[in-house]
């Protein structure tokens, strides 16, 4: 067993907002692939892609979807971004590629599943629902009714990534919510997400059903509020380490751009969200930004290493 981390880079040029791969044999120590250059790049719509998501399909092969956005093209002369404008004028679709082997990719396409009243569509994630034999895509959007000032989580389902259902509201709160990550462990659904303010902190909730209701984890919130700069983490992704521990990665942005990237938190047992920050146990070749970790086979790991040799 090995791991693949798909992500983008925090840069001030569009080449950072593309699809990057890194791999690990132990889930702790990560190696860049392709000499740290993009694996695939967006050539359509905004010309950039953020919030990189990958899913292994039930019939083999993989699909990659991303936020269709290039923030580097929105910087002003001082490298600042007006996020209120982005909330109103973001893309209504997602970039998508399919691949059988993580080496040969389909032509890029844009999944146009947004509503006319959406201001943006951010951070898609895919969850395979075995009970319905379909894939749920969930993401964050603002809407015209709120003057694009409040982000909630919406979803669409598909069986083939060709035909998609009309988007529906998944959940919302009095404050903005974004960056949902859902995983299923021992029959329970675990949802991690960013609560934007009052407090601006990452949260965890559990349910016996994919579509809820979800029960808030007060202990997790209390721990997250105890760490320094707790409001500067987002983009949750989790995976189970080879030693049986549960790893939560949170993307830290409360620092200069060259220092931004994922920070690891580890819990002793999957499904028990008693995490502690463990930066000293992990190594990264550079800062990974908003992405996803999946398990891959040893054969897939060797094929990726051989094909994307670093030069």
C-alpha positions as CSV (number, residue, x, y, z in Angstrom):
1,X,0.0,0.0,0.0
2,X,1.0,3.6,-0.7
3,X,-0.5,7.0,-1.0
4,X,-1.1,9.7,-3.6
5,X,-1.6,13.3,-2.7
6,X,-3.1,15.5,-5.4
7,X,-2.9,19.3,-4.7
8,X,-2.0,22.7,-6.1
9,X,0.8,25.2,-5.1
10,X,0.5,28.6,-3.6
11,X,2.2,30.8,-6.2
12,X,1.6,34.2,-7.7
13,X,1.5,32.8,-11.2
14,X,-1.1,30.6,-12.9
15,X,1.3,27.6,-13.1
16,X,0.8,27.1,-9.3
17,X,-3.0,26.6,-9.7
18,X,-2.8,23.4,-11.6
19,X,-2.8,19.6,-10.7
20,X,0.3,18.4,-8.9
21,X,1.1,14.8,-7.6
22,X,3.1,13.6,-4.7
23,X,3.5,10.1,-3.3
24,X,4.4,8.4,-0.1
25,X,5.0,4.8,1.0
26,X,4.3,5.4,4.7
27,X,1.9,8.4,4.6
28,X,4.4,10.5,6.6
29,X,7.2,11.3,4.2
30,X,6.1,12.8,0.8
31,X,8.0,12.8,-2.5
32,X,7.2,15.2,-5.3
33,X,6.6,13.8,-8.8
34,X,7.5,15.3,-12.2
35,X,10.1,17.5,-10.6
36,X,7.4,19.4,-8.8
37,X,5.8,20.5,-12.1
38,X,2.1,20.1,-12.9
39,X,0.8,16.7,-14.0
40,X,-2.1,18.3,-16.0
41,X,-3.0,22.0,-16.5
42,X,-6.2,23.7,-17.3
43,X,-6.4,25.1,-20.8
44,X,-10.1,26.1,-20.6
45,X,-12.3,28.7,-19.0
46,X,-10.3,30.5,-16.3
47,X,-7.0,28.7,-17.1
48,X,-6.5,27.6,-13.6
49,X,-7.7,24.9,-11.1
50,X,-7.7,24.9,-7.4
51,X,-9.0,22.6,-4.7
52,X,-7.9,19.4,-6.4
53,X,-10.1,16.3,-5.8
54,X,-9.5,12.7,-7.0
55,X,-11.6,9.6,-6.6
56,X,-11.1,6.0,-7.5
57,X,-14.0,4.8,-9.5
58,X,-15.8,1.6,-8.5
59,X,-15.1,0.1,-11.9
60,X,-11.4,1.1,-11.8
61,X,-9.8,4.2,-13.1
62,X,-9.9,7.6,-11.6
63,X,-11.6,11.0,-12.0
64,X,-10.1,14.4,-11.1
65,X,-12.3,17.4,-10.6
66,X,-11.2,20.9,-9.4
67,X,-12.5,24.4,-8.8
68,X,-12.3,26.2,-12.1
69,X,-10.5,29.4,-10.9
70,X,-7.2,31.2,-11.3
71,X,-6.7,33.6,-8.4
72,X,-3.3,34.6,-9.8
73,X,-5.1,36.3,-12.7
74,X,-7.2,38.3,-10.2
75,X,-4.3,39.9,-8.2
76,X,-4.1,43.7,-8.1
77,X,-0.8,45.5,-8.3
78,X,-0.1,44.7,-4.7
79,X,-1.0,41.0,-5.1
80,X,-4.2,41.4,-3.2
81,X,-7.5,39.7,-4.1
82,X,-11.0,41.1,-3.6
83,X,-12.7,37.9,-2.4
84,X,-16.1,39.5,-2.5
85,X,-15.8,39.9,-6.2
86,X,-14.6,36.3,-6.5
87,X,-17.6,35.2,-4.5
88,X,-19.9,36.9,-7.1
89,X,-18.1,36.1,-10.3
90,X,-16.6,32.6,-9.8
91,X,-17.0,29.8,-12.3
92,X,-20.3,27.8,-12.3
93,X,-18.5,24.6,-13.3
94,X,-15.6,22.3,-12.4
95,X,-12.6,21.2,-14.4
96,X,-12.5,17.4,-14.9
97,X,-10.1,14.8,-16.2
98,X,-10.4,11.0,-16.3
99,X,-7.6,8.5,-16.3
100,X,-7.2,4.7,-16.1
101,X,-3.6,4.8,-14.9
102,X,-2.8,8.3,-13.5
103,X,-0.4,8.8,-16.5
104,X,-2.7,9.0,-19.5
105,X,-5.5,11.5,-19.2
106,X,-8.7,12.4,-21.1
107,X,-9.1,15.8,-22.6
108,X,-10.1,18.4,-20.1
109,X,-13.8,19.1,-19.8
110,X,-15.9,21.5,-17.7
111,X,-18.8,20.1,-15.6
112,X,-21.5,22.7,-15.9
113,X,-23.8,21.8,-13.0
114,X,-24.2,25.2,-11.3
115,X,-27.4,27.2,-11.0
116,X,-27.9,30.6,-12.6
117,X,-28.0,32.2,-9.2
118,X,-24.7,30.8,-7.9
119,X,-21.9,33.3,-7.5
120,X,-19.2,30.7,-7.4
121,X,-18.6,27.0,-7.0
122,X,-15.6,26.0,-4.7
123,X,-13.9,23.0,-3.4
124,X,-15.7,20.0,-4.9
125,X,-15.3,16.6,-3.3
126,X,-16.6,13.2,-4.4
127,X,-18.1,10.6,-2.2
128,X,-19.2,7.2,-3.5
129,X,-22.5,6.2,-2.0
130,X,-22.6,2.4,-2.2
131,X,-26.2,2.3,-0.9
132,X,-27.4,4.1,-4.0
133,X,-24.5,3.1,-6.3
134,X,-23.8,6.7,-7.2
135,X,-21.3,9.4,-6.7
136,X,-22.2,12.5,-4.6
137,X,-20.3,15.7,-5.4
138,X,-20.5,18.4,-2.7
139,X,-19.1,21.9,-2.8
140,X,-19.5,25.4,-1.5
141,X,-21.5,28.2,-3.3
142,X,-22.8,31.7,-2.7
143,X,-26.2,32.7,-4.1
144,X,-27.8,35.9,-5.3
145,X,-30.6,35.8,-2.7
146,X,-27.9,36.5,0.0
147,X,-26.2,39.0,-2.2
148,X,-23.4,36.4,-2.6
149,X,-22.3,37.1,1.0
150,X,-23.1,33.6,2.5
151,X,-21.6,30.3,1.4
152,X,-23.5,27.1,1.9
153,X,-22.8,23.5,0.8
154,X,-24.6,22.0,-2.2
155,X,-24.5,18.6,-3.9
156,X,-25.3,16.8,-7.1
157,X,-25.2,13.1,-7.8
158,X,-24.0,11.1,-10.8
159,X,-23.5,7.5,-11.8
160,X,-21.2,8.1,-14.8
161,X,-19.7,11.7,-14.6
162,X,-21.7,12.5,-17.8
163,X,-25.1,13.1,-16.4
164,X,-25.6,15.1,-13.2
165,X,-28.6,15.8,-11.0
166,X,-29.8,19.4,-10.4
167,X,-27.9,20.8,-7.4
168,X,-29.6,20.8,-4.0
169,X,-28.7,22.3,-0.6
170,X,-26.7,19.9,1.5
171,X,-26.4,22.1,4.6
172,X,-26.0,25.6,5.8
173,X,-25.4,27.6,9.0
174,X,-25.8,31.1,10.3
175,X,-22.1,31.6,9.3
176,X,-20.5,30.6,6.0
177,X,-19.5,27.0,5.7
178,X,-17.0,25.6,3.2
179,X,-14.5,22.9,2.3
180,X,-16.5,19.8,3.3
181,X,-14.7,16.5,3.5
182,X,-16.8,13.3,4.1
183,X,-15.4,9.8,5.0
184,X,-17.1,6.6,6.2
185,X,-15.6,4.6,9.0
186,X,-17.3,1.6,10.7
187,X,-20.7,2.5,9.4
188,X,-20.5,6.1,10.5
189,X,-20.2,9.2,8.3
190,X,-17.7,11.8,9.4
191,X,-17.9,15.3,8.0
192,X,-15.2,17.8,8.4
193,X,-15.7,21.4,7.3
194,X,-14.6,25.0,7.8
195,X,-17.0,27.3,9.8
196,X,-16.0,30.7,8.6
197,X,-16.6,32.9,11.6
198,X,-18.0,33.1,15.2
199,X,-15.8,31.0,15.5
200,X,-13.7,30.7,12.4
201,X,-12.6,27.2,13.0
202,X,-12.6,23.7,11.5
203,X,-15.4,21.4,12.7
204,X,-16.3,17.8,12.8
205,X,-19.7,16.1,12.8
206,X,-21.0,12.5,12.6
207,X,-24.1,10.8,11.3
208,X,-25.4,7.3,10.6
209,X,-26.7,8.6,7.2
210,X,-24.8,10.3,4.4
211,X,-27.4,13.1,4.2
212,X,-27.7,13.5,7.9
213,X,-28.7,14.7,10.4
214,X,-25.1,15.2,11.6
215,X,-24.2,15.6,15.3
216,X,-21.7,18.3,16.2
217,X,-18.4,17.1,17.8
218,X,-17.9,19.7,20.6
219,X,-14.6,18.1,21.8
220,X,-13.1,18.4,18.3
221,X,-14.1,22.1,18.1
222,X,-12.7,22.7,21.6
223,X,-9.3,21.2,20.6
224,X,-9.2,23.2,17.3
225,X,-9.9,26.4,19.1
226,X,-7.0,25.7,21.5
227,X,-4.3,25.8,18.7
228,X,-2.5,28.9,17.7
229,X,-4.0,30.8,14.8
230,X,-6.9,28.3,14.7
231,X,-8.9,30.4,12.3
232,X,-6.2,30.0,9.6
233,X,-6.8,26.3,8.7
234,X,-9.1,24.9,6.0
235,X,-9.4,22.3,3.3
236,X,-9.7,19.1,5.4
237,X,-8.7,15.7,4.1
238,X,-8.2,12.5,6.0
239,X,-6.6,9.1,5.5
240,X,-5.6,6.0,7.6
241,X,-1.9,5.5,8.1
242,X,-0.2,2.1,7.7
243,X,0.2,1.9,11.5
244,X,-3.6,2.2,11.9
245,X,-3.6,5.8,13.0
246,X,-5.9,8.4,11.5
247,X,-4.4,11.5,9.8
248,X,-6.2,14.8,9.3
249,X,-4.5,17.3,7.0
250,X,-5.4,20.9,7.3
251,X,-4.2,23.6,4.9
252,X,-2.6,26.5,6.9
253,X,-2.7,30.0,5.3
254,X,-1.9,32.3,8.2
255,X,1.7,33.0,7.1
256,X,3.7,34.3,4.1
257,X,2.9,32.4,0.9
258,X,6.2,30.4,0.7
259,X,5.4,28.9,4.1
260,X,1.8,28.0,3.4
261,X,0.7,24.4,3.1
262,X,-0.8,21.3,4.8
263,X,-0.3,20.7,8.5
264,X,-0.8,17.1,9.8
265,X,-2.9,16.1,12.9
266,X,-3.0,12.5,14.0
267,X,-5.5,10.4,16.1
268,X,-4.7,7.0,17.5
269,X,-7.8,5.3,16.1
270,X,-9.9,5.9,12.9
271,X,-13.3,7.3,13.7
272,X,-12.2,8.7,17.0
273,X,-11.5,12.4,16.3
274,X,-9.0,13.0,19.1
275,X,-6.3,14.6,17.0
276,X,-3.0,16.3,17.9
277,X,-0.7,18.3,15.7
278,X,2.3,16.2,14.7
279,X,4.3,18.3,12.3
280,X,7.6,16.8,13.5
281,X,6.6,13.3,12.2
282,X,6.0,14.4,8.6
283,X,8.1,15.8,5.7
284,X,7.0,17.5,2.5
285,X,9.1,18.7,-0.5
286,X,7.2,22.0,-0.6
287,X,3.8,23.4,0.7
288,X,0.9,21.3,-0.6
289,X,-2.3,23.4,-1.1
290,X,-5.9,22.2,-0.9
291,X,-6.0,18.7,-2.2
292,X,-6.9,15.0,-1.4
293,X,-5.0,11.9,-0.3
294,X,-6.0,8.5,-1.5
295,X,-4.5,5.0,-1.1
296,X,-2.8,3.5,-4.2
297,X,-1.3,0.0,-4.7
298,X,2.4,-0.7,-4.6
299,X,2.2,-1.3,-8.4
300,X,0.6,2.1,-9.0
301,X,3.2,3.7,-6.8
302,X,6.1,2.2,-8.7
303,X,4.5,3.0,-12.1
304,X,4.0,6.7,-11.0
305,X,7.6,6.9,-9.7
306,X,9.0,5.4,-12.9
307,X,7.0,7.6,-15.2
308,X,7.3,10.9,-13.4
309,X,11.0,10.6,-12.6
310,X,12.3,13.8,-11.0
311,X,15.1,15.4,-12.9
